[in-house]
Amino acid sequence: MPFLLLTFTSFEHIIMLYTIERYRMSSKSIMKDEQNKKLMKQSYTDKEKNDAVEKLITARVGLLLRQPFFGNLATRLQLVDASEWLPTLATDGRFFYYNVGFVKSLSAKQMEFGFGHEVLHNVFDHLTRR
């Protein structure tokens, strides 16, 4: 491909790269949307739901031990299964919403990070600030 770059002016090259990147990102976005739809359409067994809750509780305790301030805030959020409408994780300041399939796909460290991330939305007042 380097020989092709010599035939373009720098402006045309930038436009071409921008177009390729936009196409690549839009196709990734479409793939991600399809994955999210699959996560939300699935129905989960009671065992899968209990395993997800157990993983969430373990992550909360881990966050409490490693980062006591954020862990304390995380323990105050009630866990709510929102698999019907939510593809990942969310919070409204009182509840911690999660998708069972998404929780199943995360490792313990990633789940701790997810809790920390959602807690920081509350800490930085992202829910009321515009």
C-alpha positions as CSV (number, residue, x, y, z in Angstrom):
1,M,0.0,0.0,0.0
2,P,2.9,2.5,0.4
3,F,3.1,3.0,-3.4
4,L,-0.5,4.2,-3.4
5,L,0.2,6.8,-0.8
6,L,2.7,8.5,-3.1
7,T,-0.1,9.2,-5.7
8,F,-2.3,11.1,-3.2
9,T,-1.9,14.6,-1.9
10,S,-1.8,14.8,1.9
11,F,-5.3,16.2,2.1
12,E,-6.7,13.3,-0.1
13,H,-4.8,10.8,2.1
14,I,-6.3,12.2,5.3
15,I,-9.8,12.1,3.8
16,M,-9.2,8.5,2.7
17,L,-7.9,7.4,6.1
18,Y,-10.8,9.2,7.8
19,T,-13.3,7.4,5.6
20,I,-11.7,4.0,6.2
21,E,-11.6,4.6,10.0
22,R,-15.3,5.8,10.0
23,Y,-16.3,2.6,8.2
24,R,-14.3,0.4,10.5
25,M,-15.7,2.1,13.6
26,S,-19.3,1.9,12.3
27,S,-18.9,-1.8,11.6
28,K,-17.5,-2.4,15.1
29,S,-20.5,-0.4,16.4
30,I,-22.9,-2.6,14.5
31,M,-21.2,-5.7,15.8
32,K,-21.4,-4.4,19.4
33,D,-25.1,-3.5,19.0
34,E,-25.8,-7.1,17.8
35,Q,-23.9,-8.5,20.7
36,N,-25.8,-6.3,23.2
37,K,-29.1,-7.3,21.6
38,K,-28.1,-11.0,22.1
39,L,-27.3,-10.3,25.8
40,M,-30.6,-8.6,26.4
41,K,-32.7,-11.2,24.5
42,Q,-31.4,-14.2,26.5
43,S,-33.3,-15.6,29.4
44,Y,-31.2,-16.8,32.2
45,T,-31.7,-19.7,34.6
46,D,-31.9,-19.2,38.4
47,K,-28.5,-20.7,38.7
48,E,-27.0,-18.3,36.3
49,K,-28.7,-15.4,38.1
50,N,-27.4,-16.6,41.5
51,D,-23.9,-17.0,40.1
52,A,-24.0,-13.5,38.8
53,V,-25.2,-12.1,42.1
54,E,-22.4,-14.1,43.9
55,K,-19.8,-12.7,41.5
56,L,-21.2,-9.2,42.1
57,I,-21.0,-9.6,45.9
58,T,-17.5,-11.0,45.7
59,A,-16.4,-8.0,43.6
60,R,-18.0,-5.6,46.1
61,V,-16.1,-7.3,49.0
62,G,-12.9,-7.2,47.0
63,L,-13.4,-3.5,46.3
64,L,-14.1,-2.9,50.0
65,L,-10.9,-4.6,51.0
66,R,-8.7,-2.9,48.3
67,Q,-10.4,0.5,48.3
68,P,-12.4,1.0,51.5
69,F,-14.0,4.3,50.5
70,F,-15.3,3.2,47.2
71,G,-16.1,-0.3,48.5
72,N,-18.2,1.3,51.2
73,L,-20.2,3.2,48.6
74,A,-20.6,0.1,46.5
75,T,-22.1,-1.9,49.4
76,R,-24.8,0.8,49.7
77,L,-26.1,0.2,46.2
78,Q,-28.9,-2.4,45.9
79,L,-28.3,-5.0,43.2
80,V,-31.0,-5.1,40.5
81,D,-31.1,-7.5,37.5
82,A,-31.9,-5.4,34.5
83,S,-31.1,-7.9,31.8
84,E,-34.3,-7.1,29.9
85,W,-33.2,-3.5,29.0
86,L,-29.6,-3.1,30.0
87,P,-26.6,-4.6,28.0
88,T,-23.9,-3.8,30.6
89,L,-23.9,-2.1,34.0
90,A,-25.5,1.1,35.3
91,T,-26.4,3.1,38.4
92,D,-28.9,5.7,39.3
93,G,-27.3,6.5,42.7
94,R,-29.4,4.1,44.7
95,F,-29.4,0.9,42.6
96,F,-26.7,-1.0,40.8
97,Y,-28.2,-2.4,37.6
98,Y,-26.6,-5.3,35.8
99,N,-27.0,-7.7,32.9
100,V,-26.5,-11.3,33.9
101,G,-24.8,-12.2,30.6
102,F,-22.4,-9.3,30.9
103,V,-21.5,-10.1,34.5
104,K,-20.9,-13.7,33.5
105,S,-18.4,-12.6,30.8
106,L,-16.3,-10.5,33.2
107,S,-13.4,-11.7,35.4
108,A,-13.3,-10.9,39.1
109,K,-10.9,-8.0,38.5
110,Q,-13.0,-6.6,35.7
111,M,-16.1,-6.8,37.9
112,E,-14.4,-4.9,40.6
113,F,-13.5,-2.3,38.1
114,G,-17.1,-2.1,36.9
115,F,-18.3,-1.5,40.4
116,G,-15.6,1.2,40.9
117,H,-16.6,2.8,37.6
118,E,-20.3,3.0,38.5
119,V,-19.5,4.2,42.0
120,L,-17.4,7.0,40.5
121,H,-20.5,8.2,38.5
122,N,-22.1,8.8,41.9
123,V,-19.0,10.3,43.5
124,F,-18.6,12.8,40.6
125,D,-22.3,13.6,40.6
126,H,-22.7,12.5,36.9
127,L,-26.4,11.8,37.5
128,T,-27.5,15.3,38.2
129,R,-24.8,17.4,36.5
130,R,-25.5,18.6,32.9
